[in-house]
Amino acid sequence: MRIPKLYNGKSKFFFYFEYDKITNIQANPNTPIFTMPTAAERTGDFSALLSVPNASNYIVYDPRSGSLVNGHVTRTPFPGNILPPSLIAANPIYKFYTQEYPLPNNPAGYVQPDGTNNYYDGSQPYNDYFNSIVNRYDYVISDKMRINGKWYWNHRHQDAYDWGHTTPLAGLQSNGLVRQNKGGSGDFLYTFNSTNVLDVGASVTRYGEGNVKPIISNGSAKEAGFPASYQDSLGGYDALPAVLINTYTVNNGGLTYPGLSQIGTTGQVTAKMTTIWRSHTLKYGGDERRYWYAAPVPGGYPAGYFSFDNAYTKQADNTVSSQTSNIGLAWAAFELGLPSTIQGSINDTGYYTTRYHAAYIQDDFRVTDKLRFGFGLRFEREGGISERFNRGLAGGYNFGYTPPYAQAVQASYAANPIALLPVNQFTVAGGVNYLGKNYPNWTAGTNRLLPNVSMVYSWDAKTVLRVGYGWYSDTFNSFNSRPGQNGYSQTTTTQVSSDNGLTFCCGVGANSGLSTTTPIGNPFPLLAGGTHLVQPFGNSFGPDTLDGQGFTYYPRNYSPSLSQRWRGGVQRELFPNQVLDISYNGSYSTHPFNQSLSYLPGQYWATGNTYNAAEQAAMTTNVTNPFYIGNLTSLQQSNPALYNYLNTISWFTSKTLQTQQLLRANLNAGAGLTEAGAVRAKSWYQDLQVLYTKRFSHGILSSLSYTRAFGRQQWQPNSFDQSLSWQLNPNTRPNRLVWNAVWELPFGKGRQWLTTGPLQHVVGGWQLSWVYQYQTGAPVSWGNLFYDGTVEQVVQALNESATHAANSRQEYSTAAVYSPVFNSADLATGAIPAGFVGLEGRSAFQPGSYQIRQFPQYVDALRADPIRQWDVKVYRRFTLHERLNLNLGIDALNLTNHVQFGAPSLSPTATNFGAVTSQANGARQLQINLRIEF
């Protein structure tokens, strides 16, 4: 870099600056069909619904009229299916939130008689905006010393899924995705002498992700119509509360508080030394890192959440779903200000740290001019994850802990035991650990020694042999895993009605009070403790925090995946500029596998290939719940805070449990305890790769590669299996073919044709490149199904090749399913006829919840659609000046607009069994790239 008359840094000071901007403006690639309230419905007039099929399902009932009839709250309809305007006027938030719903446009072919799918939003944005800066500096201090540094910043913002983008509340439904990266690094290089070089570096990088929705964060509950006292009840989160109306669209935004919800920072210092000694080149050094992860934005609904459905606008509390609808009724509930769910959250933040230390040495040993070996060893120490204020669980589970109510529960069981579980085998024990109380970090961390060895041998001037083997370890840091913060977050749910609509909360009282007020007026009444929301209890309950709640704990010695990889290959120059590379590659890995410690023992599971109703009934029979809170009166006196907490957990509030629940281990964890990494599952992978490369010559560069792969992995077919079984690895694709090429078109100066004349400036200098990919599809995942015949016979009966060829949207033949859905001759009851080959498709005969698995999860012959895609690029570099160039590129992704279908429906009880209902790839995309170099 030189600055005339100020600084001459020629051959000493260098800099690089790059700015990139990508703007992707497009419509939503999915079908943007939604349901909106009609103009009449917005005024409370639902009379049009009385003329649609099944009109009785759309009658709006007056929640003020609820009374007990034969033990059920029953209501009378609004006359003419029209709400009185005075009731709508009493809802303070109705006018504001109604603004986000566009009027229907009734798209032909989609809209239903009742108004479902009555709005098509063809202009809905699906936009991405990306800006990036990279700046680098290099400075030569002397012949022995030099330094360099760089900094970078990029920002991505996505505006997508906003079905209200044409309304005054545009942006409320946008996903508002934001991703930010920034950081910098510096490096100092010192050459001691011709055989020793030191390289010291430091860097800090930060990644942030979340969503930015100014309309929510800059809005307020008061603006939305909530009373002034509402904001005080939530502890100061001044934002728009979330409102969801069942069936009327899907609320993609406005549910959680916006902001950067996760910020990850990595700090690193490295020291690397290179020493040449005789025939050895030694590289050794150390690496010190810190991973910091922050969750600074509270999750959940700190500004409040309200959902509306037909709970109080249908005829009776026992009206079944098939005899009522949310169309009309849910919107009527919204107009009346009568939510079915009211929630508010207090969620704590988290600041996590992981320490990482590593040291390594690598030797490149030159035995002869033709033969050299490589030996290396790396040590890695990854510390356990900690939280700055000890807000979270620690690893491990205290199986020996006895809760203060254990004696009462055991006495209750002794009074009402079941025959399958003797009283002396019924135990109540176990509790969680907390950071700061039991351990300083989540797990104890890991120590790994990772060796590697390699060999290179030049057989002759055109042939090289290469062999390598090494160990690799996965990471377990605060970026990808963090301990639960149970106790530090709390959701308050206001019970709208405790008697199915005879009376209501929040100052309404008897349902007749809805004539003048609504629960919206005071959705979080003052609690006994003097607050409007239930306050988090932190770690005050200690080991009892997760009593009665199934969860997964991480053992103190938890260790991530470990992999051994090897490669052997030969590279041969066939002709000048043409090389053939053939290699064998493989890996063997062990990884943590989660295993239930509360599995139902195998002797209680049904066997065979038909539904066992007796076994299913025996396991699902309700029996007396010994954990019922009514049995814990002594705890109510000795520890009322814990008693009140347990009184919010269904494990303790239910009077009955199913038999299968009592037969499981670790009952104090709600019979749902799982250990992460309880066993080490194994997987292996092997492939044969062939790569042909034509180096750049005569204006063409091309390569063609083919990979034939094989893979297996372990899994657990049934939760009670104590040893894992082998199966197909679903991540393995047996065949992959890739052809890529770059072709400099033979026109213009220095080329073959049109080397002179004005036309050379138009057609000259262009470059065409392409990538073609073919890859076998992923195996489809099957559930536990009953089938007749061998798996191979079922594959033949599904007749994939002929069925899919005849109808690209139908993958498998429905003739392979025994079901009256597809064949009226199939009986609703009775055994499958002899000789039938296929799947049991009758709903009543499907495997029960406790049926030993019959059908494999993956079958190699049954796979989803493969990848077949052409990507093409046209490129030219324009020289504007001696030191100024303009680079123009045009990309065509999926040039042929080929459709890759998604996996078909695999439920044999569904009417669309075997049908393809989704697309796995994107449509053709055209991109224009412009870059200036100077």
N, C-alpha and C positions, 0 to 999 in steps of 0.2 A: 504494500500500500504506500502510495506517495501523495502528499499534500503539497502542491507547489509553494515554494518559499517558506514553508512551515516545517515539513517533516519529510524525510527521505527514508522510507522503510523498504526500499528495494532489496529483495532476496533475504529480508529479515522479518517483515511483518506482513501477514496475509489475513484476509478476512473473507467470509462467505456469508451471504444473506439470501434467504429464500422466503417468499410469501406465497401461500397457496390459498385459493378460495374455490370451494365447490358449492354450487347451488343446484339442488335437485327439486324441481317443481313438477309435481305430477298428481293425478287424481288417485284416490284410494284404489289399489289393485283388487281389493275384495269387493264383493257386491254390497254396496252401502244401502241396505234396505232397513227401514226403521218403522216404528209405530208411533204416531203422534195423535194427540187429542184433536178432535174436529172443532170447528168454530162453535158449534152448538154445545158440545161437551164442555168447552171452556166457560160457558155461562151456566153450567149445571143441567143442561137439557140432554138427557140420554134416551129420549123417546124413540129415536131412530133405531135403537138396538132392539126394540120390541117387535120389529118386522123382519129380523134376520132369522136364519135357521136356529133351532134350539133357543128361542127367544127367552125362555125361562131362566137360562143361565146368565142372562144379562140384566135381570131385574135388580135395581139398586134398592136396598132395604134401609130404613131409617134407624140409625143406631140409637136414637132417643127412645125408640119404641120397644126396646128389648125387655122381655119379661120371661119368667120361668114357665115353660110348658112341658110337662112330662119330664122334668129334670134337666131340660136344655133351654138355653137362652134363645128365644125366638123373636123375630122382628117382623114388622109389617112394611110393605113397599112404600116408597115415595109416590104419591099420586102422579100418574102419567109418566113415571120415571124421570121426574124433574125435581131438582133440588131448589128449595126456597132461596132467593137471592140473599136474604138476611143471614143465612147460615154461612154462605161463602164470604160474606163481608166480615164475619167474625174471625176469619182466619187471617192473621196479620202477615203471613209470609206468602200467601197465594199469589198475589199480584206480581211480586218480584220474581219468583222462580218460574212462573208461567212464561216469562219472556224468553227463556232459553229454548222453548219448543216451537219449531217452525210449523206453519200450517201444512196439512197433508196436500200432496199433489197427485195421489191416487194412481200410481203407475200401473198400467194395464199388464195383466199377467201375474202380478204380485199381490195387489190389494185383495183382501178377503171381504166378504159381506159385512163382517163386524168391525172392519177398519184395521185389522191386523195388516202389517206391511203396506201401509198407505202413504209412505213417504220414501221417495228415491232421491238420494243426495249425490248426483253424478259429479258435482263439483267439489265434493268434500276433499280438503287438502290432505296430502300425504308428502309433506315437504321436509327437506333436510337442508341445513345450512352449516357449512364447515369452513372455518378460517384457521390458518396455521402459519407460524413464523419459526424459522430456524436461523440462528446466527452463530457463527463460529469464528474464532480468532486463533492464529498460530504466530508465535514469536520465537525467533532464533536468538538466544542470548549470546551463545558462543558456539564453537565447534563441539563442545562437550555438553552444553545445556540448552534445552528448549522447553517451552511451555505452550500449552494450548488450553482453550476453554470454549464452552459453548452454552447457549441457553436456548430454550424452545418454549413455545406456547401454542396450544390449539384449543379450539372451542367448537363444539357441535351442538346444534339446537334442532330439535325435530318438532314439527307442528303437524300432528296427524290425529285422525279419528274424531275430529271436532264436528259432530253432527249439528251443532248449534252455531256454526261459523257465520251464518247469515242473520243472526239475531243480535239484539242489544247485549247479550251475554256471551258474545263470541270469545272463545278461548277457555271457557269454563270446562268444556268437555275435551279439549286438546290434551294429548298425553304430555306435552311440554318437556319432553326428554332433553336433558342437558348433560353433556360430558365435557369435562375440562381437564387438560393436561398441561403441566408446566414444570420446569425444572432446569437444572444446569449442572455442569461438571467442569472440573479442571484437572490437568495432568502435567506432571513434571517429569522430564526424561533427562537422566544424567549418565553420561558415558565415562566410566572410570578409566577404561583402557580398551584395547581391541577385543578383549574377551569377557568383559563384565559391563553390563548395562542395567541400571536401576530405573524402574518406572513406578511412580507414586501417583495415585489418583484419588479424587474424592467427588462425590456426586450426591445430589438431592433431587428426587422426582416426586411429583404429587399428582394424584389422579382423583378427580371428583365426579360423582354421578348423582343425579336426582332429577327433579323436575321443577321448572319455573313457570308459574302461572300467576302473573300479576293480578289478574282479576280476582283470584282467591286471596292471595296474601295481602293485597291492598284493599280488599273489601272488608266488610265487617258484618257481624250479626245484626247490629242495629240497622244498617243499610238494607238488609234483607227483610226487615220487619219484625225481628225478634224484640222483646221488651228490653229496656235499658239495663235491667238487672241481670239479663242472661249472661252478658260478657263477664261480669264479676263472678258468676257461679263456675266459670271454666278456668279460672286462675290466670286470665290475661291473654289467652290466645285470640287475638282480634283478627278473625278471618271469616270467610263465608262458611257456614256449616254445610255439611254434605246432605243432599236430599236425593233419595232414590224412590222412584215410583214403579212398582212391579209391572212388567210387560211393556210399559211405555219407554222404549229404547233401553239401551244398556249404558249405565253411567261409567264411562271410561275415565273421567276426570272428576275432580271435586270430592274425592273420597278421603284422601289423606292430606296432611299439611304439606305444602310445597317447600322446596329448598333442596340443597345438596344433602342427600340422605346418607351418603357414604363418601368419606375422604380418606384415601390411602396415600401414605408418604413413606418413601424408602430413602434412608441415608446409608451411604456406603463409603468406606475407605479401603483402598487396596494398595498393597506393596508387592511388586513383581520384580524378580531378578532373573537375568539371563546370564549364564556362565558357560563359556566354551572351554572344555578341558580335554585335551587329546582328541579322541574320537567321540567324545560325548558333548552333547548340547543339553545343558541342564536348565530347566525353568522351574522356579520355586517361588513361593510367596505366601501371603496371607490375605484374608478377606474378612472384614468386619462390617456387619450390617445391622440396621435396625428397621423393623417394619412397624409403622404406626398406623393404626386404623381408627378413624373417628366416625361415630354415628351421631352427629350433632343435632339432627332434626328429630323430634319425637314422632314415632309412628302412630298408627291407629287414627283416632278421630279426636284430636285435642280441641277442635272447634265445634264438635258435636256431629251426630249422625242421626238421620231420621229416615225411616223407610215406611212406605205405605203399600198396603195390599187390601184384599177383600175380607180381612178377619172380622171386621165389625160392620160391613155393608152387605154381607151375604145373609141368607134367610135365617140360619141358626148356627150355633157353634159346632154342631155335628154334621153340617152340610158337606157332603163329600166333594172332592175337587172336580169330579166328572159332572157335577150338577151345578157348577158355578164357574164364573170366569173372572179374571182380573181386568179384562177389557171393560171399561166403563166403571166397574166397581172400585178398582184401585185409584183411578183418577178422582172419583167421587170422594173417597177417603181423604185424598190430598186436598180437595176443595174444602172439606169439612175440618181440615186441620187435625185429623185423627190418625196418627201414625200407629203402626203395629210394633215398631221397634224404636226406642230412644236410647242412644248410647253416647257416652263421653269418655275420653281417655286421658290418663296421666301416665305418660311413658318417659322413663329416664333415658338420658343419653349414655353413650359408652365411648371410652377412649382406651384402646388396647395396644399392647406392645409385645413384639417378639424379638428376642436377641438371637443373632446368628454369628457364628465364628467358623472359619475354615482355614485350613492350611494344606498345601499341596506341593508335590515335587514330580516333575516329569523329565525323563531321560530319553533323548534321541541318540541311539548308539549306532554309529556307522561302522559295521563290521568290515565290509569291503565296499568297493565302488558299486557292487550290484546288490548287496544285502545290508539291510538296516533293521534294527529292532527298536521298539518303543516300550518303555515301562513307566507306569505312573501310579501314584497313590494319593488319594485325597481324603482328608479327615474333615467331617462336618459335624458341628454341634449346633443344634437348633433348640433353643430354650423353650420352656413352656410359655403359653400365652398368659399375660397378666392384664388386669384392668386397673387403671390409675387409682380409682377409689374403691377397689374391691367389690364392685357392683356386679355380682354374678356367681354362678355355681362353680365349684371346683370339681375336678375329675374324681372318679371312683364312686362307689356306693357303699354305704355303711350297712352291711347285711346284719351286723350284730346289734344294731340300735333297736331298743324297745320303746315304742311311743307310749305316751302317758295314758292312752286309752286301751292298750293291748289287753289288759286283764278283763275289762268290760266286754270287749268284742269276743274274746275267747269264751267267756261265760255265756254270752248270747248264743254262740254257735253250739256249745255243749247242750243248750236247752232245745235246739232244733237242728240236729245234725242231719246230713244226707248219708245214705247207705254207702255211697262210693268213696267217702272221705271220713275215715275214723277220726274221732275227736282228738286223739293224741297226735294226729298228723296235721292238725290245723294250727298254723302259727301266724302270728302278727309281728313282723319285724321289718326293719330296713328304713333308711333315711338318707337324705342327700348331704353333700358337703358344700361348704361355701368358701369363696376366696376370702383370705384374711382371717377366717376362723379355723379352718382345717389345713389349708395349704396356701402358699403365696401365688400359685399359678394353676392353670387349668389342668395340664398334664405335666409330667416330669421332663418332657422334651425327649430328643433323640440324639444318639451318638452313632455316626456311621463311618466306616472305613470303606472306601470305594476304589478298588484297584482297576487297572486296565493294562493290556498288553497288545502289541501290534507288530506286524512284520511286513516289509515291502521287499520284493525280490524282482530285479530286472532280468528276465529270462534271456532276452536279447534286446536289440535296439527298438523293436516294435512290440514287445510283449512284456507286461508287468503283472505280477501276482501280488495281491494284497489280502491280508488276514488281520482281523481285529476282534478283541473281546473286552468288554468292560461292564462295570456295575454302575447303576444310576439310582438315585433316590428321589422320591417325590417330596414335596414340602408340606409342612403343616404349620402355617403361620396365620397371623391375625387377618391377613387379606382374604383367606378362603374359609376360615372357620373361627368361630368365637363362642365362648360359653354362654349359656342361657342366662338371662337377667330376671329370672323368676322372682317375684316379690318386689321388683323395682319398677314394675309397670302394672297399672290397674285400670280396668275398664268398668265404668259404672253403667249398669243397665237399669233404666227406670221401668218398673212394671206398669204398663199402661192400664191394664185391668187385671185384677186378681180373680174375677168371677165371670170371665167370658163376656163382659160388656154390660153387666148390670150397673156397675159403678166404674168410675175412671179416676186416674191419678191427677196430680198436678193442679189441685184446686177445683176440679170439675165436680167431683162427688157423684151423685146419682146421674144416670145417663141423660135424664131430662135437662141437666145443667149444660149439655152441649148446645142448647139453644142460644146461650149467651157467651160461652167461653169454650176454649179448647185446651188440650194438654200443651199446645205450643206456648201458651201464656206463661207457664212455669214448669218447663220440662224436667228440671232437676231440683226438686224440693229440698229444703234444708234438712240435713241428716242430724242424727242425735249428737254426733261429734262436733257439730257446729260448721260443717262444710257441706257443699252441694254435691261433691264427688267423693267416692270412696278413695281414701288415700293409700298409696303403696305402703306395704309393711316392711319392705327391705328384707333383711335376713333375720328379722326378729323371731320368726318361727323356727329357724335353724333347720334341723333334720326333717321336720314335719312339713316343710314348704310344699312338697309335691305329693303328699300323702293322698292316696286315692286317685292319682292321675298317672296314666301311662306315659312313659317318656323314655328317651334313649340317653344313657350316660356314657361318658368316655372314660375308660380306665386310666389310671395314672401312667401306665406303661404303653399307652397308645402309640403306635408307630405307623407312618404312612407307607405307601407302596414302595417296593424295592424291585428293581428290574435288572436282569442280566441280558446283555445283547451281544450278538456276534455277527460277523460278516466275513465272507470269503469270496473273492472275485478275481477275474482275469480280464485285463484290458488289452486289446490287440488292434494295432493299426492295420486295416485291410488294404487301403490304398491311400495315397496322399490326401490329407484332409478328411479322411473317413475312418471312424473308430467304432469298434464294437466292444461293449462292456457287458459281461455276463457275471452275475453274482448270486450267491445264496445268502439270505439274511434270516435271522431268527431272534427270538427273545423268549425269555421265561420270567414271569413276574409273580410276585406274591403281593396281595393287597388286603387291607382290613375288610372283613366281612361282618356286617351287623347280624347278630343272632338273638332271637327272642329268648329271654330267661323266664318267660311266663307262658311258654307254649303249652297247648293242650296235649297231653301224652298220647302217643299213637294208638294205644288200645281203645281209645274212645272215638276213633275215626272210623267212618264207614269204608268198606272195601267193595271191590267188584265194579262192574260196568253198568250198573243200573241204580236209579235213585233209591236210597234207603230211608223211607219216611220214618220208620221207628227209631233209627239211630239219630236222625235229625231232631225228632221230637224230644228224645231223651236228653239231648244236650241243650235244647233251648227251653226246657221246662223251667218255669219260674219257681224259685225257692226263697225262703226267708233270708233276708240280707242281715248278717250279723254285724255289719258296719253301720247299720241305720242309726242316724243321729239320736233317735229316741232312746237308744240303749246307752247313751253316753252322758247321762245326767250328772254323774260324778265329775266328768270333765267340765261341765258347765259351771260347777262350783269352784273347781281348782284352777282352771285356766279358761276363763270366759272368752278371751280374745281368740284363742285357738279354736274353741268351740264354735264361735260365730263364723270363723273362717271355714271350718269344715262344713258348716251349714250352707255354704255356697257351692259345694262340690257334689255332683250327682251321685258319686260312689257312696256318699254318706246320707244323701237325702232320699234315695230310693228305698222303698220298703222291701223290694225283692231284687234278686239277681238271677241270672240264668245258671243252670247247673254247670255248664262248661266254664263259667267264670270261677266258681269255687274250686274247680278241679285243677286250676293253674297254680303255679308257684308265684311267690312274691306278691301276695294279695294286698299288702299294704301300699304297693305302687299301683293299685287299681288293676292288678292281674295283667299289667301291660308293660313290664320292664324289659328293655332291650339294651344289650351291651354293644357299643360300637367297636368293631374290630375284635370281637370275641374269638374269632378264628381267622386264619390266614388262608384266603382263597387263592387258587393258582390259575394261571392262564399261560398259554404258549401260542406263539405265532411263528410261521415260517413262510418264506416266499422265494420265488425264483424270478429275478429281474433280468430283462434283456434290454439294453439301450444301444441304439445305433445313432451316431452323431455325424453329420456332415458339417465340418467347420466352414466358416465363411469363405467362400470362393465363388468367382463368377457371379457375384451378386446374390448368392443364395446361402442361407444357413438353415439347417433343418435337423430335427431329431425325432426319433420314433422310439417309444418305450412301451414295453409290455410287462405286466406283473401278474404272476399266478400265485395266489396266496391261500394259505390254510390256517385255521385258528380254532382253538378250543378254550373253554373256560369252565370253572366250577360254579355251581349254583346249588340252591336248596329247594327241591321240588315241594317239600312239605315243611311246615314250621317246626315239626317235631324231629325232623331228621338231624341226627347228631354228626353225621359225616356228609360232606358235600359230594355231589355227583357231577360228572362231566357232561357238557353239552356244546353245541355249536356256539362260537363267539359271534354275536350279532354285529360286531363292529368290523368283522372281516369281510372284504369284498373279493370273491375268488378271482375276478378278472378286471383288469384295468388297462386300457390302451390310451395313450396320449400321443398325438402328433402335433408338433409346433414347428413353425417355419417363419423365416423373415426373407422377403424377396425385394431387392432393390429393382424397381422397374427399369427396363433397359432404354430409357429415353433421356435425352438432355446431354449437356456437356460432360465429356468423359465417359459416356455410355455407348451403347451400340447404335442406336437410331436417334434421329432428330437432334444431332449434336450442335447444329448451328441454326440461326434464324430466330425470329421472335417466338415461334411456337415452343422452342426448347425451354423458355422461362415458364411456360404454362404446364407442360407435361413432364418436365425434368425434375429430378430430385425426390420423387415420391417413393415411398416404401410401403409395402403391404406385408402384414404379418397375421398369423392365425394360430389358433389352438383348437384342436378337436379332441373331445374327451368321450370315451365310452367306459362305463363302469357298471358292474353288476349291482342290482338293487339290494337293499337291505332285506334280511329275512323278516317276515311279518311275525308278530308276537301273538300266540294263541293262548287263550285262557284254559282253565281246566274243563274239558269237555268229555262227554261220553261218545264213543265211536265204535263202529263195528267193522271188523277187518283189520289187517295190518296197516301201519302208517303208509306204506308204499301203495297199498290198495286204495286208501282214502285219497292219496295224492292223485292217483289215476281217475278216481271217481269225480274229483273236483274238476278234472278236464280243463286245466288252465289254458293250455295252448289253443285249443279249438274255441273255447268260450270267449276268451279275450280277443281272439282274431275276428270273431263274428261281431263282437260288440265291445268297443274299446272301453266302455264304461262298466262292463261286467267282467270281473276277473275270474270268478269261479262258478261252476254250474250248480244251480240250486237243486238239481236232481240228486246231489250227494247229501241232501239234508232231508231227514225223515220228519216231515212236518206238514200239517194241513194248511199252513200259510202258503206253501208252494204247490201242494198236491192234495186236493180234497179227499182223495182216496186214503190218505194216511189217517189212521184212527187217532182220536183224542186220548184214548186209554189203551192199555194192553201192550204186549211185548212187540218189539220190532220184528217183522216177518223174517224168516230164515232166508239167508242169501243176500239180504240187503247189505251194501257196503257204503258207509258214509257216517254222518254225524247225527246225533239225536237233536232234533230241532223243536221238540215240544216243551213249552215253558215249564209245565208241571213236572217234567222228568229230568230237569237239569241237575247237575251235581249240587249237593247241599253244601253249606258252609264248612262242614267237617267231613269232606269226602276226599280220600287219598287221590292224588292226581293221577289221571289216566292218560292224558294226551300231552305230548312234548310241547315245550314252549316255542321251540324253533324247529322248522323242517327245512333242510337245505334247498329242497326243490321248490319251496313256496316263498317267493320273494316279491318285493314291491318292484315297481317299474325301474328300469336302469336309467343311468344318465347317458344321454346322447346329445351333445351340444357343440356348436361351432361359435367361437368368439373371434372376431376379426377386428383388426386395427389398420387404419390408413394414416400415415405419418409423413410430414415433410418439415425440413429445417430450412428456413429462409434466412439468408445472410443479408442483413440490412446495412451493415457497416463492418469494417475490419474486426471490431470487437463487440458487435451487437448482432445477436441472432434471435429469430422468432421461431419457436417450435409449435407446430400445429398438429394435433392428433384427433382423430375421429374413431371412437370405439363403438362397435356393434356387438353387444353381448346377447347371446342366443340369437344369432343372425337369422336363422331359419324359423324362429318363433316356435320351436318344437316344444310340445307339451310333455312334461314328465308327470305322470299321474301319481297321486298319493296312494297309500296302502288302502286296500278295500275294507269294507265292513266285515268283521269276522264273527259276529254274533249269530249263531244258527237259529236263534229265535226271532231275529229281526226280519222285517219284510224286505230290507235291502241287503240281505246277506250276499257277500261276494261283489257288491256294487262298489264302484269307484266314485267317491263323492268329493274329492279334493285334488288340488294340483300341488306338486312338490317343488316346482321351480317357478321362476318369474317369467313374465313375458319379455319380448325383445326390448332392449334398452339401448338408446343411442346417447353417447356422451361426447362432448367437444371439449378438448383440453388445449389451453394456450399457455405457453411459457416463454418468458423473455430471459435471455442470457446476455450478460455484458461483462 
